[in-house]
Every structure is written in C-alpha cells, then in structure tokens.
C-alpha cells in the first residue's frame, strides 16, 4: 500500500506477483468439494481418519498447546489487535454487596439481593479481546485478495454482521478439527533454541525434518511446526517483529500431501521476511483463499516437543475445536495433544 501526496488515502499499487498467481492455480481447491463447500482442506479429515487417530492416544498423556490469554501476550496494548482485558464483576470483596446496595435500586440490586438471600456467594468475570489475540485458528473468511474468498465467494459476504460464508462457525458446528497431529520440530533439527528473526522455512526443510524424525505427513493430518518463537518471546518479553516461519513455497508441499490444517508457535505462522516486494503474508493468501486451509498461530509447543524428543514419537491425537461464534473470522482455542 502507498500513500497519496495528500497523505489522506492509501492506493493499491502492488499486483499479485506472477509466481504467486501460478502457485494459486496449482493449489486451488475451489469447487473440489462442491460449489457450497466452506470447510476446505478439513474435508480430508474423514470419520476413518478420526478413528485411526484415536489409537494414537496410547499413554493418556495430555498436553495443552495454548498460550495464556492475559495482558502479557504478544499483541501488546495498542493497534487493531490487543491483549485480552480480564475484568471481575463480582469478587471476594463483594460478600456484603447486597447490604451496601440497599436502597440503590436497579436490576443489579434486585439480582444480588435475590441470589444472596441465603448463604451462597459467587465470583463472576468477563473478558474483552480480539478473537485472534493468542492461540487461535484463522477462518477461511479471514484473508482474501482480488475481492474473492475461498471457493469463489465475494469478499462482500463478510459484512459488519459477520462472515455469512466461510466463517469459523461452519467449522465449529461440524466438530471438524480432530485427527492425527504431527509435530515437525524445525528448531531442534537446526540445533538451536529458537530460529533467528525472519528465518524462512521452505518445503525442503519440512521434508528433511519429517525424514529425520521418522514421521510421515499425509492425508488428513494437522501439521504443527515448532520455531521456538513462543519460548523466546516468553523468556525475553520481546515483540513479534521479525518472526521466523514458513515460506509461501510450502503451500504446494502441503497441497500435494493433502494436509488438513497447519499451525505453528509463532505470531503469524509464516515468515516476516518479505518474499515478494510489497506483498504481505503470501502464504496466508494461498492457504486461506486458494486452498481453503485453516491456519493456527501462537501455539505453545514446548512441552509437547520435549515429550516427542524423549519418546521419539511425533504423532498424536489432536483436538483443536474452535468456538461456535456465529460469523467470526477466527476463534481462540485451547488445543490438546494426546499421546
């Protein structure tokens, strides 16, 4: 995006690069599962795939892959995304609130007086946050270009009322994100604690890591990629600038293997390095808009990676269901890996 001489209005100046457009044609799943499909590559997860994946829960070891949803997260306190704001509406200091509200009137006094007539007391709270502020899935309605969403839907189908097509609710209502998870520990393969800022992970490296770990990546799998970014962020309190991640070139590799979804432990899944001048997040463009593949970001893979290194098993049952939020273009999650 460029700014006009007056500085008042951005202009679109960068077209889709020819190389990226050629890749989009190769990986496109538009129409593959019918003209009304809103699930994309999750269609690769069949009941048979889920049944086989349940057999991977051999030890009963459960690993939460979520980062904390709190004020110390990676989004900061400014910008169009911010860290969660957690507020208490009732707490332990309000045990006599019914008496202190005496005569005040209003619905709050009526409710508290009625509820606290007996000995029971309670605490209550709520949270304000962007749906994509921490561990989450990007829905297929999240990213578009040239006015089209996945499966040739107009971008205008996402309105101020929400996404009428390709929203996260279409996935959540079907309970689709359950299956065989596979961890590719790229940072361990490189012998590092974390990948350097802007590091690029290409498809050749994903293939090499899978071979070194003795694990295959195939139809219906949910792929997790560890870069060490979250551990580095947590230990330094640093920003998400200069994040390592996968290249746009991984899209064809994932498409050929019929991977169902992909997630990583970094801020945006893909590298912050500009692989095309003036083009932001080209892998998002290919995956969400053309392939119809859910993208997961800011997952905590540290404990799981340690366990996989200990027992040499990099496959597991993964349950990563989004919330059923009508019309949302993303959803917070608490993914569980079970071995």
Residue pairs with C-beta under 8 A, 6 or more apart in sequence:
1 10
1 11
1 12
1 13
1 14
2 10
2 11
2 13
3 9
3 10
3 11
4 10
4 11
13 278
14 277
14 278
14 279
16 24
16 145
16 146
16 279
16 285
17 276
17 279
19 276
20 248
20 276
20 279
20 282
20 285
20 286
23 248
23 249
23 251
23 252
23 286
24 285
24 286
24 289
24 290
26 252
26 255
27 251
27 252
27 254
27 255
27 286
27 290
27 291
28 290
28 291
29 40
29 41
29 150
29 151
29 255
29 290
29 291
29 292
30 150
30 151
30 152
30 290
30 292
31 151
31 152
32 43
33 39
33 40
33 43
35 151
37 43
37 151
37 292
38 140
38 150
38 151
38 165
38 166
38 167
38 170
39 170
39 171
39 174
39 176
39 292
40 140
40 150
40 151
40 291
40 292
40 293
40 294
41 258
41 259
41 260
41 261
41 291
41 292
41 293
41 294
42 171
42 174
42 176
42 177
42 260
42 261
42 294
44 219
44 220
44 258
44 259
44 260
45 176
45 177
45 178
45 179
45 220
45 222
45 260
46 220
49 179
49 180
49 219
49 220
50 178
50 179
52 180
53 178
53 179
53 180
53 181
53 317
53 318
54 317
56 180
56 315
56 316
56 317
56 338
56 339
57 316
57 317
57 338
57 339
58 339
59 339
60 338
61 307
61 338
61 339
62 336
62 337
62 338
63 303
63 304
63 307
63 336
63 337
63 338
63 339
64 300
64 334
64 335
64 336
65 135
65 224
65 299
65 300
65 301
65 304
65 320
65 334
65 335
65 336
65 337
66 134
66 135
66 299
66 300
66 333
66 334
66 335
67 73
67 74
67 134
67 135
67 230
67 298
67 299
67 300
68 134
69 84
69 127
69 129
69 133
69 134
69 135
69 332
70 83
70 84
70 86
71 77
71 83
71 84
71 85
71 86
72 83
72 237
73 83
73 84
73 133
73 134
73 298
74 83
74 134
74 233
74 239
74 240
74 267
74 298
75 81
75 82
75 83
75 130
75 133
75 134
76 82
76 83
76 239
77 83
80 130
81 130
81 132
81 133
82 129
82 130
82 133
83 129
83 133
83 134
84 127
84 128
84 129
84 133
84 134
85 127
85 128
85 129
86 125
86 126
86 127
87 125
87 126
87 127
87 128
88 123
88 124
88 125
89 124
89 125
89 126
90 97
90 122
90 123
90 124
91 123
92 123
94 121
95 121
97 112
97 116
98 109
98 112
98 113
98 116
101 108
101 109
101 112
101 113
102 109
115 122
129 332
131 325
131 328
131 329
131 330
131 331
131 332
132 138
132 142
132 297
132 330
132 332
133 332
134 298
134 332
135 296
135 297
135 298
135 299
135 300
135 332
135 333
135 334
135 335
136 296
136 297
136 298
136 330
136 331
136 332
136 333
137 168
137 171
137 177
137 261
137 263
137 294
137 295
137 296
137 320
137 322
137 330
137 331
137 333
138 284
138 288
138 294
138 295
138 296
138 297
138 329
138 330
139 163
139 166
139 167
139 168
139 171
139 294
139 322
139 328
139 329
139 330
139 331
140 149
140 150
140 166
140 288
140 289
140 292
140 294
141 149
141 150
141 157
141 158
141 163
141 165
141 166
141 167
141 168
141 329
142 284
142 288
142 295
142 329
142 330
143 281
143 284
143 285
143 288
143 289
144 155
144 288
144 289
145 285
145 289
147 154
147 155
147 156
148 154
148 155
148 289
149 155
149 157
149 158
149 165
149 166
149 289
150 166
150 288
150 289
150 290
150 291
150 292
151 166
151 292
153 165
153 166
157 163
157 164
157 165
157 166
158 164
158 165
158 329
161 327
162 326
162 327
162 328
162 329
163 327
163 328
163 329
164 327
167 326
167 327
167 328
167 329
168 322
168 323
168 325
168 328
168 329
168 330
168 331
169 324
169 325
169 326
169 327
169 328
171 177
171 294
171 322
172 321
172 322
172 323
172 324
172 325
172 331
173 324
175 321
177 222
177 261
177 294
177 318
177 319
177 320
177 321
177 322
178 317
178 318
178 319
178 320
178 321
179 220
179 221
179 222
179 260
179 317
179 318
180 220
180 221
180 222
180 315
180 316
180 317
180 318
181 221
181 222
181 223
181 224
181 315
181 316
181 317
181 318
181 337
182 210
182 215
182 216
182 217
182 221
182 222
182 223
182 224
182 314
182 315
183 224
183 226
183 301
183 304
183 305
183 308
183 314
183 315
183 316
183 337
184 206
184 209
184 210
184 213
184 215
184 217
184 223
184 224
184 225
184 226
184 314
185 209
185 213
185 226
185 301
185 305
185 308
185 309
185 314
186 195
186 201
186 205
186 206
186 209
186 225
186 226
186 227
187 193
187 194
187 195
187 226
187 227
187 228
188 226
188 305
188 309
189 205
189 208
189 209
189 212
189 213
192 228
193 228
193 231
193 232
194 227
194 228
194 229
194 231
194 232
194 244
195 201
195 227
195 228
195 229
195 244
196 244
197 241
197 242
197 243
197 244
197 272
198 242
198 243
198 244
198 271
198 272
198 273
199 227
199 244
199 245
199 271
199 273
200 244
200 245
200 246
200 247
200 271
200 273
200 275
201 225
201 227
201 244
201 245
201 246
201 247
201 250
201 271
202 246
202 247
202 249
202 250
203 247
203 249
203 250
203 252
203 253
206 217
206 225
206 246
206 250
206 253
207 253
210 216
210 217
213 308
213 312
213 314
214 312
214 314
215 314
215 315
217 223
217 257
217 259
218 257
218 258
218 259
219 257
219 258
219 259
220 258
220 260
221 257
221 259
221 260
222 259
222 260
222 261
222 262
222 263
222 318
222 320
223 254
223 259
223 261
223 262
223 263
224 262
224 263
224 264
224 265
224 296
224 299
224 301
224 304
224 318
225 245
225 246
225 262
225 263
225 264
225 265
225 269
226 264
226 265
226 301
226 305
227 243
227 244
227 245
227 264
227 265
227 266
228 244
228 265
229 243
229 244
229 245
229 264
229 265
229 266
229 267
230 265
230 266
230 298
230 299
230 300
230 301
230 302
231 265
231 302
232 238
233 240
240 266
240 267
240 268
241 272
242 272
243 266
243 267
243 268
243 271
243 272
244 266
244 271
244 272
245 264
245 266
245 268
245 269
245 270
245 271
245 272
246 262
246 264
246 269
246 270
246 271
246 283
247 270
247 271
247 275
247 283
248 270
248 275
248 276
248 282
248 283
248 285
248 286
250 283
251 283
251 286
251 287
251 290
251 291
254 262
254 287
254 291
254 293
255 291
259 293
260 293
260 294
261 293
261 294
261 295
261 296
261 320
262 269
262 287
262 293
262 294
262 295
262 296
263 269
263 295
263 296
263 297
263 299
263 320
263 335
264 296
264 297
264 299
264 301
265 298
265 299
265 300
265 301
265 302
266 297
266 298
267 297
267 298
268 281
268 284
268 297
269 283
269 284
269 295
269 296
269 297
270 281
270 282
270 283
270 284
274 280
275 282
276 282
279 285
284 295
287 293
287 295
288 294
288 295
296 320
296 333
296 335
299 335
304 316
304 337
307 339
308 314
311 339
313 339
316 337
316 338
316 339
317 337
317 338
317 339
318 335
318 336
318 337
318 338
319 335
319 336
319 338
320 333
320 335
320 336
321 333
322 331
322 333
323 331
323 332
323 333
325 331
